[in-house]
Amino acid sequence: MDIRLLRQEAAIALKFAAVGGLGFLTDISVLHLCLRVLRLTPLEGRAVSLTCAMQVTFLINGLFVFRCLSWRSCGRQWLAYMGSNGLGNLINYLVFAGLVSSRLPEVSRNGWALVISSLIAYAFNFLCARFMVFGRPMARTRAVPPMCDPAAE
C-alpha cells in the first residue's frame, strides 16, 4: 500500500470521526432531553439517543464523507448502515449499560460511560461503513457508483 493511499484512508477516517463527533453531540443532546424532559431511565434514553444519532451520521457520511448517497441507492445503503452499524451501536449500548450498572467510581457516570462506549464503537462502525456500506468491495464494484470510493478520487 503506498503512502498516498494511506493518507487518503486517514483523511476518510478523520472525516468519519468528525461526523462521529456530530453524532456524539446528537446522542448526548437527545439523551439529556430523554433524561430531563421525558424522565426516561438512562438505558431507555440511550436507546432513543443512539437511534437518532445513527440517522444523523448516516446522512452526513453518505452525502459528505463517502459522497455516494442517492435516491436510487439510499434504501439499500440505509438498511446496510443500520444493520452493520447497528451491531456496532449494540456494542456501544452494552458497554454503556455495563459501565452505568457497575457503579464503579467515575465510569458509571452517564457522561463518562457515554464517552467510553462511543470510542469503543468508533473503529467497528468505521470499518463497517467504509467497506460494507459506502466503500467499493470487489464483489459490488459494478453495483456501486465510482464516486462511492472516496479514496479513488
N, C-alpha and C positions, 0 to 999 in steps of 0.2 A: 504494500500500500504506500503510495507516495505522499509526500508532505502536504501537497495541495489538497488532496482528498481528505486527509486528516484534519486540515484546517476547515474545510467545508463542513465536515461532520461535526466538528467542535462548534462552529457557528450555528448549525442547526440545533444542536443540543443546548446551546446558550439561549437561543430564541425560545426553544421549548421550555426552558427553565423560567424565562421571563413570563411566558404565558402561564406557567405553573404558579408564578407569583400572583398574577391576576386571579387565577383560580383559588389560590390560598386566601386572598382578600375577600373573594366571594364567599368562600367556605366559612371563614371566621365571622364575616358580617352576618350571614344568614344564621349561623349557629348562635350568635349573640341575640338576634331577633327571636329565634326559636326559644332560647332560654328565658329571656327577659319579657318578651311580649306574649308569646304563646304558652309560656310556662311548661314547655316540654322538658323531659329529662335530658341530660347530656347525650345519652345514647340515641334517643329518638331525634333530638335536634341535629345530631351529626349525620344521621341517615338522610335527613332532608337537605342539610347543607352540602353534603357530598354530591347528591343528585344535581343540585343547582350548579355547583362548581363544574361538574362534568359537562354540562350543556355549554357553559361559557367557554371552557377550554377546547371543546370540540370545534366550535365555530371559529375561534381565533386561530387555532392550529391549522385547520383546514383551509381557511382563507388567506392567512398571512405567513405562517411558518412553512407549511408544505405547499401552499398555493395550488391546490388541486381540487377544491370543493366546488362542485357544480350542482345544478338542479338534477341533472341526469344521474350523478354518482352519489348524491347526498344520502339517500336512503340506505344504500349498501354500506357506505362508509360510516354512517351513524350507527348502524347495527354492529359493525365490526369494532368501532371505537367503544361503544357501550359494553360490548361483550368482553373485549380484551382489557380495556382499562377498568371495566367494572371489577374484574378479578384483582387488578392492582389496588383499586379502591376498597375492595373487600379486605385485602391485606392491611390497608391503611386503617380501616374501621376496626378490625380485630386488634391491631396494635394499640389504637386509641382506647378501645374498651378495656383491654388488658391493663394498660397503664392507669386509667382512671379508677378501675376496680382494685388495683394493687394497693392503693392508699400509701404508697411509698412517698416520702417527702419530695416535694417539688414535681417529680414526673407524673404524679397523679393529678396535678392541677390541670384543668381543661386546656389552658393555653400551651403549656409545655407538652402535654400529650398530643395536642394537635400538631405542633411543630415536628416532633419526633416521628409521628406516624406519617406525616406528609413527606418528609425527607426519605423515609424508607421506601415509600411507594413511587417516588420520582423515577428512579432508574428503571423499575419494572414498567411503568407506564410509558416512558420514553421509548424503550425498545419495542413495545407493542405498537405504539403509534408509528414509529419510524419504519418498521419492517413488515407489520401486518396490516396496517390501515392505510397509511399515506405513502409508504415507500413503494419501491418498484421491485418486488421479489421476482425472480426468474419465471416462476410459474404464472405470474399475472402480467407479464410485460405487455402483451397485446391489449389486455383489458383496461389498463391504466394509462391515461393520457401522459405524454412525455413530461409535461410540466409537474407531474406528481413526484418527480425525483429532484428535489431542490439541489442535491449535490451535483447533478449533471449540468446545472446552469453555469 
